[in-house]
Amino acid sequence: MLVDNANAAANPLIQPVTVQSSDYPAISQAHENTAESITPASSNSKPQRIQEPQQKLKKKVHFTTEQTNVLEQIFTNNKYLPTHKRTQLAQALALTERQIYVWFQNRRSKWRRIMKYKEEEGDVPASVSTSSISHHQYRHGI
């Protein structure tokens, strides 16, 4: 029970107010639920949180040799592919436009690494310039 006597003493026109939790059962119930959800199950454990549903992970796309060959051939001529060509290429290779877009992003990144390596070392070994090089092979000179 709450009594607001501070305001009553300061102003004689204000009557003391008495509020009981039974007057507002919804507020009382909400307060109890909140306290229960924050209170740990045991004294040694942390408060439990509601887990969000996990997003499904997308599967990695494995390009066929033919698709990779076509993409590499186009990349040698154009480092950036316009939208209308990307749409045509996606239909021709049975891929999505997003897959083509990401492939070109990744290939430009690889191309920049190769160019940086050329500047530092003066020449690129055959294993670095091949299109089938993995990140591991590039980093460890295999």
GIHUGI-V612526 format. One record per residue. PHI is phi in whole degrees, 0 to 359 (none if undefined). OMEGA is omega in whole degrees, 0 to 359 (NA if undefined). BURIAL is I if it has 9 or more other ideal C-beta (glycine too) atoms within 8 Angstrom, else O. Layout:
phi:PHI omega:OMEGA burial:BURIAL
phi:PHI omega:OMEGA burial:BURIAL
This chain:
phi:none omega:180 burial:O
phi:247 omega:175 burial:O
phi:233 omega:181 burial:O
phi:262 omega:181 burial:O
phi:271 omega:183 burial:O
phi:295 omega:180 burial:O
phi:290 omega:181 burial:O
phi:294 omega:180 burial:I
phi:291 omega:182 burial:O
phi:284 omega:184 burial:O
phi:227 omega:184 burial:O
phi:293 omega:180 burial:O
phi:282 omega:181 burial:O
phi:269 omega:179 burial:O
phi:272 omega:176 burial:O
phi:299 omega:182 burial:O
phi:248 omega:177 burial:O
phi:246 omega:181 burial:O
phi:240 omega:177 burial:O
phi:244 omega:181 burial:O
phi:297 omega:179 burial:O
phi:289 omega:178 burial:O
phi:288 omega:183 burial:O
phi:230 omega:185 burial:O
phi:296 omega:181 burial:O
phi:295 omega:179 burial:O
phi:292 omega:179 burial:O
phi:298 omega:180 burial:I
phi:295 omega:179 burial:O
phi:297 omega:179 burial:O
phi:296 omega:179 burial:O
phi:295 omega:179 burial:O
phi:296 omega:179 burial:O
phi:296 omega:181 burial:O
phi:296 omega:180 burial:O
phi:292 omega:182 burial:O
phi:288 omega:180 burial:I
phi:269 omega:183 burial:O
phi:292 omega:179 burial:O
phi:293 omega:180 burial:I
phi:294 omega:175 burial:O
phi:228 omega:184 burial:O
phi:291 omega:182 burial:O
phi:268 omega:186 burial:O
phi:263 omega:178 burial:O
phi:277 omega:176 burial:O
phi:300 omega:180 burial:O
phi:272 omega:179 burial:O
phi:251 omega:176 burial:O
phi:286 omega:182 burial:O
phi:274 omega:176 burial:O
phi:283 omega:176 burial:O
phi:294 omega:182 burial:O
phi:283 omega:177 burial:O
phi:285 omega:177 burial:O
phi:287 omega:179 burial:O
phi:281 omega:178 burial:O
phi:280 omega:180 burial:O
phi:284 omega:179 burial:O
phi:289 omega:180 burial:O
phi:273 omega:175 burial:O
phi:252 omega:180 burial:O
phi:281 omega:176 burial:I
phi:285 omega:178 burial:O
phi:300 omega:180 burial:O
phi:297 omega:179 burial:O
phi:297 omega:180 burial:I
phi:297 omega:180 burial:I
phi:298 omega:180 burial:O
phi:295 omega:180 burial:I
phi:298 omega:178 burial:I
phi:296 omega:180 burial:I
phi:297 omega:179 burial:O
phi:292 omega:181 burial:I
phi:296 omega:180 burial:I
phi:298 omega:180 burial:O
phi:268 omega:184 burial:O
phi:225 omega:177 burial:O
phi:282 omega:177 burial:O
phi:237 omega:183 burial:O
phi:252 omega:178 burial:I
phi:295 omega:185 burial:O
phi:302 omega:183 burial:O
phi:294 omega:177 burial:O
phi:287 omega:178 burial:I
phi:296 omega:178 burial:I
phi:297 omega:180 burial:I
phi:296 omega:181 burial:O
phi:294 omega:178 burial:I
phi:298 omega:178 burial:I
phi:294 omega:182 burial:O
phi:293 omega:183 burial:O
phi:262 omega:181 burial:I
phi:59 omega:176 burial:O
phi:236 omega:175 burial:I
phi:271 omega:178 burial:O
phi:298 omega:180 burial:I
phi:296 omega:178 burial:O
phi:296 omega:178 burial:I
phi:295 omega:181 burial:I
phi:302 omega:182 burial:I
phi:292 omega:178 burial:O
phi:301 omega:179 burial:I
phi:294 omega:176 burial:I
phi:299 omega:181 burial:O
phi:295 omega:181 burial:O
phi:292 omega:176 burial:I
phi:295 omega:177 burial:I
phi:297 omega:178 burial:O
phi:297 omega:180 burial:I
phi:299 omega:178 burial:I
phi:296 omega:177 burial:O
phi:299 omega:179 burial:I
phi:296 omega:180 burial:I
phi:296 omega:178 burial:O
phi:295 omega:179 burial:O
phi:297 omega:178 burial:I
phi:299 omega:180 burial:I
phi:295 omega:182 burial:O
phi:284 omega:187 burial:O
phi:260 omega:180 burial:O
phi:93 omega:179 burial:O
phi:207 omega:181 burial:O
phi:253 omega:176 burial:I
phi:297 omega:182 burial:O
phi:302 omega:182 burial:O
phi:293 omega:181 burial:I
phi:279 omega:185 burial:I
phi:275 omega:179 burial:O
phi:286 omega:183 burial:O
phi:283 omega:184 burial:O
phi:265 omega:181 burial:O
phi:291 omega:176 burial:I
phi:265 omega:178 burial:O
phi:299 omega:180 burial:O
phi:299 omega:180 burial:O
phi:297 omega:181 burial:I
phi:295 omega:186 burial:I
phi:289 omega:187 burial:O
phi:251 omega:176 burial:O
phi:64 omega:180 burial:O
phi:276 omega:NA burial:O
